[in-house]
Amino acid sequence: MKVAIVKVVGDVSEAIINAVNLIGGLNLEKGARVVIKPNVCSSKNPYRMVITDLSVLEAVIRLIKTMTSNIVVVESDNISGDAERRIKDSGVSDLVRSLDVDFFNLSKDDYETYSFSGIEIRLPKTVLEADYFINLPKMKTEGHVLVTLSMKNLLGVLQRKKKSVLHKHLDGLLPFLAQKIRNDLIIVDGIVAMEGNGPLIGTPKKLDLIIAGTNPVSVDSVCCRLMGFEPKEVKHIINAEKMGIGESSLKNIELVGDIHEFRSYNFEKPYSLRASIKSIKSLREIYLR
């Protein structure tokens, strides 16, 4: 299983093309229906650390358009509000419109119903029936599961506005989603990551890195190590590995690209005293502006 680490030097598009080529290319049929899921958890993006960088989304769309024009960018409603509002206020709407790509709110989609721990889970058919699904998470720490990467980004497809009721189930739910939703391409935005009190009010960590792969367990495990954590600290990663979804051990992952960048960047964990003090400035940027 290959995972690419690529340093962004200048053009983000070049870094993404390089990363995709390193893991074996797109493996995408011409004319295929492509669904792209960035992380747009908020309409505000101070220091470029909260949502998937627009430059990453643009580069991915332009790359996919060399193979197909049948592309849709998706998000769902959350406790911050309707997906359309977040997409508009964050600048994503203007971007996708300029690239002649549609946006679709998954909360308005037809769905398949599943039961998880006695909870009804609605998975949108747009995602389940995609010919090709691209997961574009942001590299961040997160208070409930330590890290928010490709598996945590899948939570954003669910048709449930108040997703906080699922937080106590995430260690099992995220592997469940990773099993139900096929990841054809994962590109993690580590240009400006977030440490500390994520996913909204942490502090920026500029890495200028793109991490790419096709397996959520392997990609998230590599990202964990870059952040200074061991995958065994993240229960949903280990649970997904036990389910046979992927590998977390480096002996089973082939690192390619700028592997000299593969080192610990020592991210601050959520809700430490230092993280909380450092988050005060971000708190003002998110909630008071």
Secondary structure as GFF3:
##gff-version 3
##sequence-region A 1 289
A	DSSP	beta_strand	2	7	.	.	.	ID=ss1
A	DSSP	alpha_helix	12	22	.	.	.	ID=ss2
A	DSSP	beta_strand	34	38	.	.	.	ID=ss3
A	DSSP	three_ten_helix	46	48	.	.	.	ID=ss4
A	DSSP	alpha_helix	54	64	.	.	.	ID=ss5
A	DSSP	beta_strand	71	75	.	.	.	ID=ss6
A	DSSP	alpha_helix	83	90	.	.	.	ID=ss7
A	DSSP	alpha_helix	92	98	.	.	.	ID=ss8
A	DSSP	beta_strand	102	105	.	.	.	ID=ss9
A	DSSP	three_ten_helix	106	108	.	.	.	ID=ss10
A	DSSP	beta_strand	111	116	.	.	.	ID=ss11
A	DSSP	beta_strand	119	124	.	.	.	ID=ss12
A	DSSP	alpha_helix	125	128	.	.	.	ID=ss13
A	DSSP	beta_strand	132	136	.	.	.	ID=ss14
A	DSSP	beta_strand	138	142	.	.	.	ID=ss15
A	DSSP	beta_strand	146	148	.	.	.	ID=ss16
A	DSSP	alpha_helix	150	153	.	.	.	ID=ss17
A	DSSP	three_ten_helix	154	157	.	.	.	ID=ss18
A	DSSP	three_ten_helix	163	169	.	.	.	ID=ss19
A	DSSP	alpha_helix	170	180	.	.	.	ID=ss20
A	DSSP	beta_strand	185	195	.	.	.	ID=ss21
A	DSSP	beta_strand	203	213	.	.	.	ID=ss22
A	DSSP	alpha_helix	216	227	.	.	.	ID=ss23
A	DSSP	three_ten_helix	231	233	.	.	.	ID=ss24
A	DSSP	alpha_helix	235	242	.	.	.	ID=ss25
A	DSSP	three_ten_helix	250	252	.	.	.	ID=ss26
A	DSSP	beta_strand	254	257	.	.	.	ID=ss27
A	DSSP	three_ten_helix	259	261	.	.	.	ID=ss28
A	DSSP	alpha_helix	273	278	.	.	.	ID=ss29
A	DSSP	alpha_helix	280	287	.	.	.	ID=ss30
###
